[in-house]
Amino acid sequence: MSSYDVIVIGSGPGGYVCAIRCAQLGLKTAIVEGRETLGGTCLNVGCIPSKALLHASHMLHEAEHNFAAMGLKGKAPSVDWDAMKAYKDTVIGQNTGGVEFLMKKNKIDWLKGWGSIPAAGQVKVGDETHSAKHIIVASGSEPSTLPGIEVDEKIVVTSTGALELGKIPKSLVVIGAGVIGLELGSVYARLGSDVTVIEYLDAITPGMDTEVARSFQKLLTKQGIKFQLGAAVQSVTVKNKKATVSYQLRKDDSAHDLTADTVLVATGRKPYTDGLGLEALGVTLSDRGQIITDANYATNIAGIYAIGDAIAGPMLAHKAEDEGMAVAEGIAGQHPHVNYDVIPGVIYTHPEVGTVGKTEEQLKEEGRAYKVGKFSFMGNGRAKANFAGDGFVKLLADAQTDRILGAHIIGPMAGDLIHEVCVAMEFGAAAEDIARTCHAHPTYSEAVREAALACGDGAIHM
C-alpha cells in the first residue's frame, strides 16, 4: 500500500489544479484518472474541443460574410469536416499532454484507473489500495437527459457526441437553450445546418440578465438559429436514421413534432459520483446528487473533501480550479477564500457573452437602489473596424456608494473584457475607478470604461 498526504480523484480542471497546488505546498500527492488522458471532461470532450470548433466555424463565417468587404477577394473555403475534427483533436492532445507534463514536473503520481473509497483514508484503483491523509473528490459531472429520450451518441447526442458527428447534419434540433446548446448550435449553424433550439422556459440562457438575454436571442436569430420557447419536450423517437422531437407548447398545450438528422440534448449536467462508494461510506449527498460540504470543502466524513461540479454551485471549470486551490491551501494550514460573488460566466458564441455579479432582476428583487451605465459597441472604433459592433456593456453600481455590483457584456471578446470588472469587484472598486483609469485606444476595453462613465455624468462617445 503506497501512502500519500493527498489523493485527488479526478483530473479535470478542479482536480489537476488542486493536485499541483498540493504539490507546490510540499504535500506528497497522487491523482486518480481512468481516462487514457488527463484533463477530465473540459479538456477531452468539453470546453477545449468546443472552443476549437467555435473558432474554426467563426473563421468560415468571417470568410463568407466579411472578407469581401475588406478587399479580400476569392471563394470562401469549403469545409473538410474530418480535417476540422482532426484539428480539434490536435488541440485536445496539446492540452492533455500539457497537463501530463505538469504532473511529472510537480512529481505527482498518476494512479491510472477508476477510483473508489472503500474506507476513510483509503483509495482503491484497480486491484491496488492506497492510503492518504486527505482524499479530495473532484469527479466532475456528466450530461443529464430527459425522460423519454434515449441517447445513442450518433443521432440523439449529448455534447460529447456532438463533437464527433460522422458528418455535418442538414438539420439539428437542440433541446435546451443554455450555454452548451447555444455554443454547439452556433457551430453547426455556421457550418450550414438548419438549427432549431427548443427551450422549456420562455427565455434563453436562464438566470442571465434579461436585457442581455433578449439581445442575445435577436443576434442569434439573425445568424439563422430558430427558437421555440415555452416548449416541453415529451419524447424523441428515431426511425430511418431521422429523429423526431415531440413537444407541447406550454401556453396552449398544443402538440407538435419536429424531425431532424440530429438531436442534441443539452439540458444540463449532473454530478458524477457513481462507483466512488460514497453512500456506503455515509457521505451526505443532496437530493440532486451533489456532495454536501462545509465552508472548507470537507464532507461529513473526516479526511474526505469535494470540489467542483460534484458539489453545489455553478458547474464552471474556473470555479472548480479556485476550489481546488482553496482546499489544498486549507489542508496545508493556510486560510484561503473563494469569493463566489465574483465568478464570471462566459458564452463563447459570436458575439460572446460575459457576466459577473448581480443582474438587474436580482437587484430589484433585493430592493437595492442601483444605477446602470451602458455603452454600445457601435460607439467603439475598434469594434466597428472589425465588423463587431453588435452588443453592449452594461455596468450595475450601487446608487449611493457607486460600488460595482455586476456587469453584463455582449459583444466582441466579452469573455476577456469581463475580467477587468472582476478585478475591480474583487477590490471593492467603484464605477468611477474604472472610469478614471486610462484605457488604450483603439481597444474593445474602452467600451467598459464608457459604461463606467455612463454610471456618472455620461459616456463620452455616445
Beta strands, then each sheet from edge to edge (+ up, - down):
strand 1: 3-9
strand 2: 29-33
strand 3: 109-112
strand 4: 115-119
strand 5: 122-125
strand 6: 128-137
strand 7: 141-143
strand 8: 156-157
strand 9: 171-175
strand 10: 194-199
strand 11: 226-229
strand 12: 231-239
strand 13: 242-249
strand 14: 255-260
strand 15: 262-265
strand 16: 269-271
strand 17: 304-306
strand 18: 345-347
strand 19: 352-357
strand 20: 370-376
strand 21: 392-398
strand 22: 404-411
sheet 1: 3+ 2+ 1+ 6+ 5- 4+
sheet 2: 3+ 2+ 1+ 6+ 17+
sheet 3: 7+ 16-
sheet 4: 8+ 15+ 9+ 10+ 11+
sheet 5: 12+ 13- 14+
sheet 6: 18+ 19- 22+ 21- 20+
end
